[in-house]
Structures are given as structure tokens and as C-alpha cells.
């Protein structure tokens, strides 16, 4: 492939999808947009939405950054980046890719129908005989207002006017100034006051309520409430302006529906308990997936850092004999104490050409919900999952004693880590079972995270750290250093908390039960109490990382 062109071959014309990527929140992509992205051969995206759409593209997609012609778009290992000539028109680039028989997705912020250049590119495709479609997206003017807690209409059904301050004419300002409806203005941070002045000059009262939202629909969102006459002073007092980042786009909503008293009751997004918190999750991306989703739902920004790497056992013969024993009927039970154990057995099965059918006639136990879900994904439904505590002790509570009348075989296969405790083995033996305790995988300390992450950990750049075991405490401190004293420390249970305290950390949050989801919920409750206390005291709501370094923190209520 040439470094300056998209690969071209003689074939039938392709297809172009003009796709609206919404205002910033990846969750606002439509199902149709995700489907189109999954089939794209070439992805051309504005820089503001490149990360939003690229995660849904297939492996091998060619990625072009439409915002920086002449540069190479950043690409992950599953995609190819292409350098685009600085003077090439994007409409021609879209058509060239389509003429080579490729499926092209042209992604723009918000909705294509409101994009400055999308219509021009569509006309070029129409003139060139290129098939295209339009996948609408959530317009920024609508989506950002919704996330700011500002309804644009209510039962009174007032008019709603949309204005782009960059292109608005004097007549446009006069019309919206004479109206008493809601006005949604797309502008920049340093131009908000000028837009407010235009509206006042056109007839709007200076005391008309106004909200200004920057980075709308993302966890960086910030909204200020003021009036047309006070917005300049409000932004100055908040030390937002003057700023070198004054050209950042904002959505300003003008009208009674944006009044501060009403918005206080409707601000659902920025009032999430962990809104904007940067939370360190010392687990691999695969292990942390559901946990990170739960944190995001509370408004947090999870950052996964693996502290443990999983490797095969040093001597695989024991594991090989045990897996063969499963097939030959050596075992009555197999007990899985982790997702990694499921993965290790599954990989060994695949090595031998086996699948889930090899578990026929064998009872399967899982230590908890996550392990059970990993088994179900493998095609195996567990026969036993603890009804109470999801731990080895909880599993033993429900495990039946060996009965020679009903149990033809008295042996249990226990694939586990090399550093696992002996609790389950001892408990099963006490219940009358013979146990083949087999090392299925080894856990070793992971490599240190990037220097930027290490500095954020030690310098207070994270708002909270979730510790899910004693080993995650020891390993994180070993590979990255001790978290700063402004960082909220959350632990899954007493043993983990004790290890954290032994390493000089003050534990703020502890899960009521040894569950990662209970831990995330406990952190969210801590964040909600912290937010409520600030509001009650009349203080601004801040994140822990925004507090003065070295400031003392109150311990969470038990």
C-alpha cells in the first residue's frame, strides 16, 4: 500500500456511510452506527470522535484522521494508519476509497445533517455515482443540554431556536433576541460573553437565565449557571477565563428552563456519586470489564493496571494428567476457584481438541458469580455456586459430604493458582473427598505500568484505588509505588485492608461483602456521602485529587 493513498484495485464501487458519532459519550452511538462501523474497511473520522468510533471497527480497518491532514492517524494494533496529503480534499478521499470497492465510514461529531462539510461530501458522492447512506447521530446541541439537566421544552411548548454563533447573522440574533423561547447557542468558551451580549442587544433581558456546558456528555463535563448579564463575571470568578483553552466548544442554553433552581433538581449526570473520579483498578482489562462498567455507571473513569500476570505452570505434566482424567472418568467433581482456572482448563481442552462436552457426567462447582459466568461462556453450567459468601469458605458451606452410596467416585479435581490457600483442599478432605490439587497456572508480578501512570499514583493523580486482594496491594506498591495520601483507598475485605495498612495506607472504604461489585457500590456510597457533605456545608464539590496535597481526609463511616 502506498503511504499516501488508500489501496486501489479495479472492482465495483463501494459504499459510504456518513455517520453521526454524537457529542462525546460512546454510549450515545446508535445500534445502526455500531453495525456500520463493524463492517467498515476504511474509517475516516474527525479527531474529536476518533476514539469513540474506532473501538467498534473491525481488525485491519484503515483509519484516517480527518482533522489532521498530512499526519498519520493514531492506530492500534488491529488497524492500519495512513498518511494523507495535506492538500487532498476529503470528499475526493472518501470517493477514492469507495471507488476501490471498499465500505467507507465517514464519522463526524453530532449529526451529519448539522455538520459543516458532510453535505458537500454527500453531493460529491451523488455526483460521482457512489452509493451512500446517512446514519443520524445525537446532535450536540440536544445531547449536551440533556446531560446538563436542561430540558429544552416543557408542557408550555415554547419555541426552541438553535444558533451557531460562528456563522450567525445580525438578522439571526435579532430574531432570537425578540423571541421568548429557548435559545441553544453553539459557541466557544471565550465567545460566550459576546454571544450573551448579542442577545441582550437584540432585546433579551440581562437577567435571563443561562447555562454554559463544556465537554458535554463526557466525564470532563462542567456546567456553569448564570444570566446573560453575569456570565462573563461568573466565568472569570470560576477562573475559567482568561485561558489558552478558550477556544473549546461549548453549548449555552438561554431561557427560563435553564434557571439554576430548576437545574439543581435535574442535573442527573454531573451529580453522579463518582462523577469525574479517576479510579485505579489493579486488574487486567478482561478481569475488570464488569467492574469498570459499574464504575462508569457511577460517573467514574476507570483505569485498569494489571498487577499480576498469569503464566502456565513450570511443569505441565500434572495438569495434562488431570485433564485426561476428566475424560476417562477419574473425577466426580471439578471445582473452579477463579476465572483464570477456567481459562487454563479451557486452553488445555483446546490444545487436545476437546470442548465443553468433555464435562458430561462430571459435577462442576464455581466459587462465585464471575467464575460461573466464565464457565457459562465456555458452555458449562455449574452445578454448585455458593448461596452465601462467594469464597472458598462459602463453597465449602454448600459442598455435600462424600456418600459412598450416591457418589460412585470420591475424587475432586481442583485446578488452581500456585499461590492459592489450602482452605478448600482441607475442607474437602474433611468432607470425605480425595482431592487432586493441581497447579493450573502461575501468578507472577506484572511489569510496571508506564511512567505517566506511576507518577499519577504517587503524585495524587488518581481519586481512588480499588484493592481486590492482598496481592494487588503488595504488587501495586511493588511495581508502581504507594498511592498518595489524598487518594481514597477501597478494600474488598479485612485481610486486604490489613495488608494495605501494613503498607502505610489509610483505608477509607471497605466492601460489606467480599465481592468486587459490592466494593464498587461501597465506593459509590462513599462518593455520594462526600458530595452531600460538601453541598450541605456550602462548599464546592471536588474530587479527592483536587484537594490540597497533604490535606487530612475523614475516614468513611463504617
C-alpha positions in Angstrom: 0.0 0.0 0.0 1.3 3.5 -0.8 1.8 5.6 2.3 -0.2 8.5 0.7 -3.2 6.8 -0.8 -5.8 4.2 0.1 -5.1 0.9 -1.7 -7.0 0.9 -5.0 -8.0 -2.1 -7.1 -10.2 -2.5 -10.1 -13.5 -3.5 -8.7 -17.1 -2.4 -8.3 -17.8 0.9 -6.5 -18.1 0.5 -2.7 -20.3 2.3 -0.3 -20.1 5.3 2.0 -21.8 5.7 5.4 -22.0 9.3 6.7 -22.2 8.6 10.4 -23.1 10.8 13.4 -21.0 9.9 16.4 -22.9 12.0 18.8 -21.5 14.7 21.2 -18.8 12.6 23.0 -20.3 9.8 25.2 -19.6 6.5 23.4 -22.8 5.1 24.8 -24.8 7.5 22.6 -23.8 5.7 19.4 -26.8 4.2 17.8 -27.1 0.4 17.1 -27.1 1.2 13.4 -23.8 3.2 13.8 -22.1 0.2 15.6 -23.2 -2.1 12.8 -21.8 0.1 10.1 -18.5 0.5 11.9 -18.1 -3.2 12.3 -18.3 -3.6 8.5 -16.1 -0.7 7.6 -12.9 -1.2 5.5 -11.9 2.4 5.8 -12.8 4.7 8.7 -12.4 8.5 8.2 -13.2 10.4 11.5 -12.9 13.8 13.0 -10.3 13.8 15.8 -13.0 14.6 18.5 -14.8 11.3 17.8 -12.0 9.0 16.6 -11.6 7.2 19.9 -15.4 6.9 20.2 -15.9 5.1 16.9 -12.6 3.2 16.4 -13.4 0.8 19.2 -16.3 -0.6 17.2 -14.3 -1.1 14.0 -13.1 -4.5 12.9 -9.5 -5.7 12.9 -7.5 -4.4 9.9 -9.6 -1.3 9.2 -7.7 1.6 7.7 -8.1 4.6 10.0 -7.8 8.2 8.6 -7.9 11.2 11.0 -9.9 13.8 9.1 -8.9 16.6 11.4 -5.1 16.5 10.7 -4.4 16.0 7.0 -0.8 15.3 6.4 -0.4 13.4 9.6 -0.6 9.7 10.4 -3.7 8.8 12.4 -3.0 7.1 15.7 -4.0 3.4 15.3 -4.0 0.4 17.5 -2.6 -3.0 16.6 -5.8 -4.0 14.9 -5.9 -1.2 12.4 -3.7 0.5 9.8 -2.9 4.2 9.8 -2.4 6.0 6.5 -0.7 9.3 5.9 -2.9 11.7 3.9 -1.6 14.5 1.7 -2.3 17.9 3.3 -3.9 19.4 0.2 -6.2 16.5 -0.7 -9.9 17.2 -0.4 -11.7 14.9 2.0 -14.6 14.4 -0.4 -12.2 13.1 -3.0 -10.5 10.8 -0.5 -13.9 9.4 0.5 -14.8 8.8 -3.1 -11.4 7.2 -4.0 -11.8 4.7 -1.2 -15.3 3.9 -2.2 -14.4 3.5 -5.9 -11.8 0.9 -4.9 -14.7 -1.3 -3.7 -14.4 -0.5 0.0 -17.0 0.2 2.6 -16.2 3.6 4.0 -17.5 5.2 7.2 -17.2 9.0 7.4 -17.7 9.8 11.1 -18.5 13.3 12.3 -19.4 14.8 15.7 -23.0 15.1 16.5 -25.3 14.6 13.5 -24.2 14.6 9.8 -27.1 16.8 8.9 -25.7 19.6 11.1 -22.1 19.1 10.0 -20.5 21.9 8.0 -18.9 19.7 5.4 -20.8 16.5 5.3 -23.5 17.7 2.9 -20.7 18.8 0.5 -19.2 15.3 0.7 -22.6 13.7 0.1 -23.1 15.8 -3.0 -19.7 14.7 -4.3 -20.7 11.1 -3.8 -24.0 11.6 -5.5 -22.3 13.3 -8.5 -19.7 10.6 -8.7 -22.3 7.7 -8.7 -21.2 6.5 -5.3 -23.9 4.8 -3.1 -24.1 6.4 0.3 -26.3 6.4 3.4 -26.7 8.6 6.4 -26.8 7.3 10.0 -28.1 10.1 12.2 -26.5 10.8 15.5 -27.4 12.7 18.7 -26.8 16.4 17.9 -24.5 18.1 20.4 -27.0 20.9 20.9 -29.6 18.4 22.1 -27.4 15.8 23.8 -25.3 18.2 25.8 -28.4 20.1 27.1 -29.9 16.8 28.2 -26.7 15.8 30.1 -26.6 19.3 31.7 -30.1 18.7 33.1 -31.6 21.5 31.0 -34.9 20.5 29.2 -35.4 22.5 26.0 -39.2 22.2 26.1 -41.9 21.6 28.7 -45.7 21.4 28.9 -45.9 25.1 27.8 -44.3 24.1 24.5 -42.2 27.2 23.9 -40.2 27.6 20.7 -36.6 26.3 20.6 -34.1 28.1 18.4 -30.6 26.8 17.6 -27.9 29.2 16.8 -24.3 28.7 15.7 -22.5 31.8 16.9 -19.7 31.4 14.5 -22.0 31.9 11.4 -25.0 33.8 12.9 -26.0 36.9 11.1 -27.3 40.1 12.6 -30.8 39.1 11.4 -30.5 35.8 13.2 -29.5 37.5 16.5 -32.4 39.9 16.1 -34.9 37.1 15.6 -33.8 35.0 18.6 -33.5 38.2 20.7 -37.1 39.1 20.0 -38.3 35.6 20.9 -39.1 34.5 24.4 -38.4 30.8 23.6 -35.3 28.7 24.5 -32.1 29.5 22.6 -29.4 26.9 22.2 -26.1 28.6 21.2 -23.1 26.6 19.8 -20.1 28.7 20.5 -16.7 28.7 22.2 -15.8 29.3 25.9 -14.2 32.7 25.2 -17.1 33.8 22.9 -19.9 33.1 25.3 -20.0 36.6 26.8 -20.0 38.1 23.3 -23.0 35.8 22.3 -24.8 36.8 25.5 -24.2 40.5 24.6 -25.7 39.9 21.1 -28.8 38.5 22.7 -29.1 41.4 25.2 -28.6 43.9 22.4 -31.3 42.2 20.4 -33.9 42.5 23.2 -33.4 39.7 25.7 -33.4 40.8 29.3 -29.9 40.7 31.1 -31.4 38.6 33.9 -32.5 35.8 31.6 -31.1 32.5 32.9 -28.2 30.9 31.1 -26.2 27.7 31.4 -22.9 27.0 29.7 -21.6 23.5 29.3 -18.1 22.4 28.2 -17.0 18.8 27.3 -20.7 17.9 27.4 -21.7 14.2 27.8 -18.2 13.2 28.9 -16.8 12.8 32.4 -15.0 16.1 31.9 -18.3 17.9 31.6 -18.7 21.1 33.5 -21.7 23.4 33.6 -22.0 27.0 34.9 -25.3 28.7 35.7 -25.6 32.4 35.4 -27.6 35.1 33.5 -26.9 36.8 30.2 -25.7 39.8 32.2 -23.5 37.9 34.6 -21.9 35.1 32.6 -18.7 36.9 31.9 -18.1 37.6 35.6 -19.2 34.0 36.5 -16.5 32.5 34.2 -13.9 35.0 35.5 -14.7 34.2 39.2 -14.5 30.5 38.4 -11.0 31.1 36.9 -12.2 29.6 33.7 -11.3 32.7 31.7 -9.0 34.0 30.5 -7.4 30.7 29.4 -5.4 29.4 26.5 -8.1 26.8 26.1 -10.8 29.5 25.5 -11.5 28.1 22.0 -13.1 24.9 23.5 -16.6 24.4 22.1 -19.5 24.9 24.5 -23.3 24.7 24.4 -25.1 27.6 26.0 -28.8 27.3 26.8 -30.7 30.6 27.3 -34.2 30.7 28.8 -36.2 30.1 32.0 -35.7 26.3 31.7 -32.0 26.7 32.4 -32.6 28.5 35.7 -30.2 27.4 38.4 -33.0 26.3 40.8 -34.5 24.0 38.2 -31.2 22.6 37.1 -30.3 21.7 40.7 -33.1 19.2 40.6 -32.5 18.0 37.0 -28.7 17.7 36.9 -28.6 13.9 36.8 -25.2 13.5 35.1 -22.8 15.7 37.0 -24.4 14.7 40.3 -23.4 11.0 39.9 -21.6 9.9 43.1 -18.2 9.4 41.4 -18.6 11.9 38.6 -15.2 12.5 37.0 -13.3 10.4 39.6 -10.2 8.7 38.1 -10.3 5.3 39.7 -7.4 2.9 39.5 -8.4 -0.8 39.1 -5.4 -3.1 39.6 -6.8 -5.9 37.4 -6.3 -6.8 33.8 -8.8 -5.4 31.3 -10.5 -8.8 30.9 -10.9 -9.2 34.7 -12.0 -5.6 35.3 -14.6 -5.4 32.5 -17.8 -5.7 34.5 -16.2 -3.8 37.4 -15.2 -0.9 35.2 -18.7 -0.8 33.6 -20.2 -0.5 37.1 -17.7 2.4 38.0 -18.6 4.2 34.7 -22.3 4.0 35.6 -21.4 5.9 38.8 -19.7 8.5 36.7 -16.1 7.4 37.3 -13.3 7.0 34.8 -11.7 3.5 35.4 -8.1 3.0 34.6 -7.0 -0.7 34.6 -3.5 -1.5 35.6 -2.6 -5.3 35.8 -0.6 -6.1 38.9 -0.5 -9.9 38.3 0.5 -11.7 35.1 -0.7 -15.3 34.6 1.7 -17.8 33.2 1.5 -21.6 32.5 2.8 -24.0 35.3 6.5 -24.7 35.2 5.8 -28.4 34.8 2.6 -29.1 32.7 2.6 -32.9 33.2 0.4 -32.8 36.3 -2.2 -30.6 34.5 -2.1 -32.8 31.4 -2.8 -36.0 33.5 -5.7 -34.3 35.3 -7.4 -33.2 32.1 -7.0 -36.7 30.7 -8.6 -37.9 33.9 -11.6 -35.8 33.3 -12.2 -37.6 30.0 -11.6 -41.1 31.4 -14.0 -40.7 34.4 -11.5 -40.3 37.2 -13.4 -37.4 38.9 -16.8 -36.9 40.4 -16.3 -33.1 40.8 -14.2 -30.3 39.3 -14.0 -27.1 41.3 -13.1 -23.7 39.8 -11.9 -21.1 42.2 -11.2 -18.3 39.7 -11.7 -17.1 36.1 -8.1 -17.8 35.4 -8.6 -21.5 36.4 -11.5 -21.7 33.9 -9.2 -20.1 31.2 -6.3 -22.6 32.0 -8.6 -25.7 31.7 -10.2 -24.3 28.6 -6.9 -23.7 26.9 -5.8 -27.2 27.7 -9.0 -28.6 26.3 -8.5 -26.7 23.1 -4.9 -28.0 22.9 -6.3 -31.5 23.0 -9.2 -30.7 20.6 -11.8 -31.1 23.4 -14.8 -28.9 24.2 -17.4 -28.5 26.9 -18.9 -31.9 26.1 -15.9 -33.4 28.0 -17.6 -32.3 31.2 -20.6 -34.7 30.6 -21.2 -36.7 33.8 -19.0 -34.6 36.0 -20.3 -32.2 38.6 -18.9 -28.6 38.3 -18.5 -26.1 41.1 -17.7 -22.4 40.8 -16.5 -20.2 43.7 -18.6 -17.2 42.6 -20.6 -15.4 40.0 -17.8 -14.2 37.8 -16.2 -17.7 37.7 -19.7 -19.2 36.9 -20.1 -16.7 34.1 -16.7 -17.7 32.6 -17.9 -21.4 32.7 -21.2 -20.5 31.0 -19.3 -18.7 28.3 -17.4 -22.0 27.8 -20.7 -23.8 27.5 -20.7 -25.3 31.0 -23.5 -24.6 33.5 -22.1 -25.0 37.1 -23.9 -27.4 39.4 -22.8 -25.6 42.5 -22.3 -21.9 43.3 -22.2 -20.7 46.9 -25.5 -19.4 48.1 -23.8 -17.2 50.6 -20.3 -15.8 50.7 -18.5 -16.1 47.3 -15.3 -17.6 48.6 -13.7 -21.0 49.3 -15.3 -20.9 52.7 -18.7 -20.2 51.1 -18.2 -23.0 48.7 -17.5 -25.5 51.5 -20.7 -24.4 53.3 -22.7 -25.8 50.4 -20.5 -28.7 49.3 -22.1 -32.1 50.1 -20.1 -34.7 52.1 -18.9 -37.8 50.3 -21.5 -40.5 50.3 -20.3 -43.9 49.0 -23.9 -44.9 48.3 -24.7 -41.9 46.0 -21.2 -41.0 44.8 -19.6 -43.6 42.6 -16.3 -41.7 42.6 -14.7 -40.0 45.6 -12.3 -37.7 43.8 -12.3 -33.9 43.1 -10.1 -32.1 40.5 -9.1 -28.7 41.8 -7.2 -26.6 39.2 -5.8 -23.5 40.9 -3.0 -21.0 41.1 0.4 -21.8 42.5 -0.2 -19.4 45.5 -3.7 -20.4 46.4 -4.6 -21.2 50.0 -5.2 -24.6 51.4 -8.6 -23.8 52.8 -10.7 -25.6 50.1 -8.4 -28.6 50.0 -8.6 -29.2 53.8 -12.3 -28.6 53.8 -13.0 -31.1 51.0 -10.8 -33.8 52.7 -12.7 -33.2 55.9 -16.0 -33.8 54.0 -14.6 -37.2 52.9 -13.3 -36.4 49.4 -10.0 -37.2 47.8 -8.5 -34.1 46.1 -6.2 -33.8 43.2 -4.8 -30.3 43.9 -3.3 -29.3 40.6 -1.4 -26.1 39.7 -3.2 -24.9 36.6 -1.4 -21.6 36.3 1.2 -19.4 38.0 0.7 -15.8 39.1 3.7 -13.5 38.8 4.1 -9.8 39.4 3.2 -7.8 36.3 5.6 -5.4 34.6 5.5 -1.8 35.9 2.9 0.5 34.2 4.0 3.4 32.1 5.9 6.2 33.9 2.9 8.6 33.5 0.7 6.1 35.4 3.3 5.6 38.1 3.7 9.4 38.6 -0.1 9.7 38.8 -0.3 7.0 41.5 2.4 8.5 43.7 1.5 12.2 43.0 -2.2 12.0 43.8 -3.5 11.9 40.2 -6.0 9.2 41.0 -9.0 9.8 43.1 -9.4 6.3 44.3 -7.8 2.8 44.2 -9.7 -0.4 44.4 -7.8 -3.3 46.0 -9.4 -6.7 45.4 -6.9 -8.8 47.3 -3.8 -8.6 49.5 -1.6 -9.5 46.5 -2.9 -6.5 44.5 -1.8 -4.2 47.3 1.7 -5.8 47.5 2.1 -5.9 43.8 0.9 -2.4 43.0 3.2 -0.9 45.6 6.0 -3.0 44.3 5.6 -2.1 40.6 4.3 1.5 40.8 4.8 2.8 44.3 2.5 3.8 47.2 -0.7 5.8 46.3 -0.7 9.4 47.5 -2.4 10.2 50.8 -5.2 12.2 49.1 -6.2 9.0 47.2 -9.2 7.2 48.6 -8.3 3.6 49.4 -11.0 1.0 49.0 -10.5 -2.7 50.0 -12.6 -5.8 49.4 -12.3 -7.2 52.9 -10.5 -7.1 56.3 -7.5 -9.2 55.1 -6.9 -6.8 52.2 -7.4 -3.8 54.4 -4.8 -5.1 56.9 -2.3 -5.6 54.1 -3.0 -2.0 52.9 -2.5 -0.6 56.4 0.8 -2.6 56.7 2.0 -0.7 53.6 1.2 2.6 55.2 -2.2 3.2 53.5 -5.2 4.5 55.3 -8.3 2.5 54.3 -11.4 4.7 53.6 -13.8 2.2 52.2 -14.4 -1.5 52.8 -16.9 -3.7 51.0 -19.6 -5.1 53.2 -19.1 -8.5 51.5 -16.1 -9.9 49.6 -17.4 -9.0 46.2 -15.9 -6.7 43.6 -19.3 -5.3 42.8 -20.1 -4.7 46.5 -16.7 -2.9 46.6 -17.6 -0.6 43.7 -21.0 0.1 45.3 -19.3 0.9 48.6 -17.0 3.4 46.8 -20.0 5.0 45.1 -21.8 5.4 48.5 -18.6 7.0 49.9 -18.6 9.4 47.0 -22.3 10.2 47.5 -21.7 11.0 51.2 -18.8 13.1 50.4 -20.7 15.1 47.8 -23.7 15.6 50.1 -21.4 16.8 52.9 -19.9 19.4 50.6 -23.2 20.7 49.4 -24.6 20.8 53.0 -21.6 22.9 54.1 -21.9 25.2 51.1 -18.6 24.1 49.7 -17.8 23.3 46.0 -18.0 19.6 45.1 -14.5 18.5 44.3 -12.7 15.2 43.6 -10.1 13.9 46.1 -7.3 14.6 43.6 -8.4 18.3 43.5 -7.8 18.7 47.2 -4.7 20.3 48.6 -1.9 17.8 48.7 -1.4 16.5 52.3 -4.9 17.6 53.4 -6.3 15.3 56.0 -9.2 13.1 54.9 -12.1 11.9 57.0 -12.4 8.2 57.4 -15.5 6.7 55.8 -18.2 5.8 58.3 -18.2 2.0 58.9 
